[in-house]
Amino acid sequence: MGDDEPVFKRSKWGANRYYYNPRNPVGLTLIIVSLLLAGTVMILMTNRLGPFAPTGSTPGPQPSYDSSWPPYSAPYAPTTGP
């Protein structure tokens, strides 16, 4: 790893696009921090925690996420005809 590498490098995909340079220690640190931050936000969103927690002030019944679809019904029993 070279300390003389730039933190950001110009992308070949566009005129004004840059990306983190993993060959620079600061760029590698920024990549790792970005991935950890994105993973944490995804976990919070999935579990509805932190800023993604429901406020409880929404009107109407809350949906139950524990139910299965389709709802349970009695098994089909064919009737025998005369």
C-alpha positions in Angstrom: 0.0 0.0 0.0 1.3 3.3 -0.9 0.8 6.5 1.1 1.4 8.5 -2.1 -1.9 7.1 -3.7 -4.8 9.6 -3.7 -7.8 8.9 -1.5 -10.2 9.4 -4.4 -9.6 8.3 -8.0 -11.5 9.4 -11.1 -13.7 6.8 -12.5 -13.5 5.7 -16.1 -17.4 5.5 -16.2 -18.2 9.2 -16.2 -16.7 12.6 -16.4 -17.2 13.7 -12.8 -17.4 10.4 -10.9 -14.9 9.4 -8.2 -14.5 6.4 -6.1 -12.6 5.5 -2.9 -9.1 4.2 -3.6 -8.5 1.0 -1.7 -4.8 1.3 -2.1 -4.7 4.3 0.2 -5.2 3.6 3.9 -7.7 6.4 4.3 -9.7 5.2 1.2 -9.7 1.7 2.6 -10.9 3.0 6.0 -13.7 4.9 4.2 -14.8 1.8 2.3 -15.0 -0.2 5.5 -16.8 2.5 7.5 -19.3 3.0 4.6 -20.1 -0.8 4.5 -20.6 -1.0 8.3 -22.8 2.1 8.3 -25.0 0.7 5.4 -25.2 -2.7 7.2 -26.3 -1.1 10.4 -29.0 1.0 8.7 -30.3 -2.1 7.0 -30.5 -4.0 10.3 -32.3 -1.1 11.9 -34.8 -0.8 9.1 -35.4 -4.6 9.1 -36.0 -4.7 12.8 -37.9 -1.4 12.9 -35.6 0.1 15.6 -34.0 3.5 16.2 -35.3 6.2 13.8 -37.3 3.5 11.9 -39.4 2.5 14.9 -43.1 3.0 14.5 -44.4 6.0 16.5 -47.6 4.3 17.6 -49.7 7.3 16.7 -51.0 5.9 13.3 -54.7 5.5 13.2 -56.3 2.1 12.6 -55.3 -1.4 13.4 -51.7 -2.3 13.0 -51.0 -5.2 10.6 -49.9 -8.5 12.1 -46.7 -9.8 10.6 -47.0 -13.2 12.4 -49.8 -14.5 10.3 -49.3 -16.8 7.3 -50.9 -16.6 3.9 -53.3 -18.0 2.9 -55.3 -18.0 6.1 -56.0 -21.4 7.6 -59.2 -23.1 6.4 -60.6 -26.5 6.9 -59.2 -29.2 4.6 -61.2 -30.0 1.5 -63.6 -32.9 2.0 -65.2 -34.0 -1.2 -68.9 -34.9 -0.9 -70.0 -38.2 -2.2 -73.1 -37.9 -4.4 -76.1 -40.3 -4.6 
